[in-house]
């Protein structure tokens, strides 16, 4: 299974969902936005899974799981399981199908500076994942395993 971290894309997806309106406060409201977007074919299954993953890691894994139907819950548990069983130093990777602005910048010094910004932002995402997100997944997995959960 291939697992990626597409933070910029997820931010874009959340902006698409919320639009100019206020961000929904409850997890149920956020999940309802995702469900409606899925039913309207605004997002692919992968995008919905990414949004569920986002919600779980920022609003609570158990809290998110309790409000998902069986199919979406199974998908999220599978993603979390793969991360929990992965090498502790495994880094998420980023798939980007575009051209960075620095690749078209004619000024070599400015292009180098722009590239460093992109690389620094990506390094910060990976660091955040390894130091904040991954420990949340690992803690959840340990609690789940100790409790004998079969989800």
C-alpha positions in Angstrom: 0.0 0.0 0.0 1.3 3.5 -0.9 0.7 6.1 1.7 1.3 9.8 1.0 1.1 13.0 2.8 -0.5 15.7 0.6 -0.8 18.6 3.1 -1.1 21.4 0.5 -3.7 19.4 -1.4 -5.7 18.7 1.8 -5.6 22.4 2.7 -7.0 23.1 -0.7 -9.7 20.4 -0.2 -10.7 22.0 3.1 -10.9 25.4 1.5 -13.1 23.9 -1.2 -15.4 22.4 1.3 -15.7 25.5 3.6 -15.6 28.2 0.9 -16.2 31.6 2.3 -18.3 30.3 5.2 -17.1 29.7 8.7 -15.2 26.5 9.4 -17.5 23.9 11.1 -16.6 23.5 14.7 -17.7 19.9 15.4 -16.3 16.8 14.0 -19.7 15.7 13.0 -20.2 18.9 10.9 -16.8 18.5 9.3 -17.6 14.9 8.4 -21.0 15.9 7.0 -19.2 18.4 4.7 -16.9 15.6 3.5 -19.9 13.2 3.0 -21.8 15.7 1.0 -18.8 16.5 -1.2 -18.3 12.8 -1.8 -22.0 12.3 -2.7 -21.8 15.2 -5.1 -18.7 13.7 -6.7 -16.6 16.7 -5.8 -13.8 14.5 -4.4 -12.3 11.2 -5.2 -12.3 8.3 -2.7 -8.6 9.0 -2.1 -9.3 12.7 -1.3 -12.1 11.7 1.1 -9.7 9.2 2.8 -7.1 12.0 3.1 -9.6 14.3 4.7 -10.7 11.6 7.2 -7.1 11.0 8.0 -6.6 14.7 8.6 -9.7 14.9 10.9 -8.6 11.8 12.8 -5.1 13.2 13.5 -6.2 16.7 14.4 -9.6 16.1 16.0 -9.0 12.6 17.5 -8.8 9.2 16.0 -11.5 7.6 18.2 -13.7 10.6 17.8 -13.5 10.4 14.0 -13.9 6.6 13.8 -17.1 6.7 15.9 -18.9 9.0 13.3 -17.8 7.2 10.2 -19.8 4.4 8.5 -18.3 1.0 8.3 -16.7 1.4 4.9 -15.0 4.7 5.6 -14.0 3.5 9.1 -12.3 0.4 7.6 -10.4 2.6 5.1 -9.2 4.9 7.9 -8.2 2.0 10.2 -6.3 0.4 7.4 -4.3 3.6 6.7 -3.6 4.1 10.4 -2.6 0.4 10.7 -0.1 0.7 7.9 1.5 3.7 9.6 1.5 2.1 13.0 3.3 -1.0 11.6 5.7 1.0 9.4 9.3 1.6 10.2 9.4 4.2 13.0 11.5 6.5 10.8 9.4 6.0 7.7 8.8 9.4 6.1 5.6 10.3 4.2 6.3 11.2 0.6 4.7 13.9 -1.5 3.3 13.4 -5.0 3.1 16.6 -7.0 2.0 16.6 -10.6 2.9 20.2 -11.4 5.7 22.5 -12.1 7.2 24.6 -9.3 7.6 28.3 -10.0 11.3 28.1 -9.4 11.6 25.7 -12.3 10.5 28.5 -14.6 12.3 31.4 -12.9 14.9 32.9 -15.2 17.0 34.4 -12.4 19.2 31.6 -11.0 19.6 33.3 -7.6 15.9 33.8 -7.2 15.2 30.3 -8.5 17.6 28.9 -5.9 15.9 30.9 -3.1 12.5 29.8 -4.2 13.6 26.1 -4.3 15.1 26.4 -0.8 11.7 27.7 0.4 9.9 24.7 -1.1 12.4 22.3 0.3 12.3 23.9 3.8 8.5 23.8 3.8 8.6 20.1 2.8 11.1 19.3 5.5 8.9 21.1 8.1 5.9 18.9 7.0 8.0 15.8 7.4 9.3 16.9 10.8 5.8 17.6 11.9 4.6 14.3 10.7 7.4 12.4 12.5 7.3 14.3 15.7 3.6 15.0 16.2 1.4 13.0 13.8 3.3 9.6 13.9 3.4 9.5 17.8 -0.4 10.1 17.8 -0.9 7.1 15.5 1.5 5.0 17.5 -0.2 5.9 20.8 -3.6 5.1 19.4 -2.4 1.8 18.0 -0.8 0.8 21.4 -4.1 1.7 23.3 -6.1 -0.2 20.7 -3.8 -3.3 20.8 -3.8 -3.3 24.7 -7.6 -3.1 24.7 -7.8 -6.0 22.3 -9.9 -4.0 19.8 -10.8 -5.7 16.6 -12.5 -2.7 14.9 
